[in-house]
Amino acid sequence: MPLIQVNVIKDVFTPAQKAEIIGRLTDAMVGVEGEAMRPVTWCVIHEVASGDWGIAGNPLTTADVHALAAAGV
């Protein structure tokens, strides 16, 4: 029973985007292991509070991620 775990910063992704992430990751896993595994493939999205995620020693906030996305990075 595969378990896919995804960590994201809270409030970066909309509910629709999170549903798409779950669907696409499940499709990718099923593409490797076979369609029979779809019913037992789990995908969990964990949301980390804004500022509780650090990169290069610096906290990253929801606003930081939105700014990166707007800049096309």
C-alpha positions in Angstrom: 0.0 0.0 0.0 2.0 3.0 -1.2 1.9 6.2 0.8 2.9 9.5 -0.9 3.6 12.3 1.5 3.9 15.9 0.3 5.0 18.8 2.5 3.9 22.3 1.5 3.7 25.7 3.2 0.2 26.5 4.4 -2.0 28.6 2.2 0.2 28.4 -0.8 -2.0 26.0 -2.7 -5.7 26.2 -3.2 -8.0 23.2 -2.4 -8.3 22.7 -6.2 -4.5 22.7 -6.6 -4.1 20.2 -3.8 -6.6 17.9 -5.4 -4.7 18.2 -8.6 -1.4 17.4 -6.8 -3.1 14.3 -5.2 -4.5 13.2 -8.6 -1.3 13.6 -10.6 0.9 12.0 -8.0 -1.4 9.0 -7.7 -1.4 8.7 -11.5 2.4 8.8 -11.5 2.6 6.0 -8.9 0.0 3.9 -10.7 1.9 4.4 -13.9 4.9 2.7 -12.3 3.2 0.0 -10.2 0.0 -0.8 -12.2 -3.6 0.2 -12.2 -4.5 -2.5 -9.7 -2.7 -0.5 -7.0 -4.8 2.7 -7.5 -7.4 1.8 -4.8 -4.6 1.4 -2.2 -2.4 4.3 -3.1 -2.6 7.0 -0.5 -1.5 10.6 -0.9 -1.3 12.9 2.1 -0.5 16.6 2.0 1.0 18.1 5.1 0.8 21.8 5.5 3.6 23.5 7.4 2.9 26.9 9.0 4.2 30.0 7.2 7.6 30.8 8.5 8.2 27.3 9.9 9.9 26.1 6.7 13.5 27.2 6.2 15.8 27.3 3.2 19.5 28.2 3.5 19.0 29.1 7.2 16.1 31.5 6.4 12.4 31.1 7.2 10.2 30.9 4.1 6.7 32.4 4.3 3.5 32.0 2.3 4.1 35.5 1.0 7.6 34.6 -0.1 6.3 31.6 -2.1 3.6 33.7 -3.7 6.2 36.4 -4.7 8.4 33.7 -6.2 5.5 32.3 -8.2 4.5 35.8 -9.4 8.1 36.4 -10.5 8.1 33.1 -12.5 10.9 31.6 -10.5 
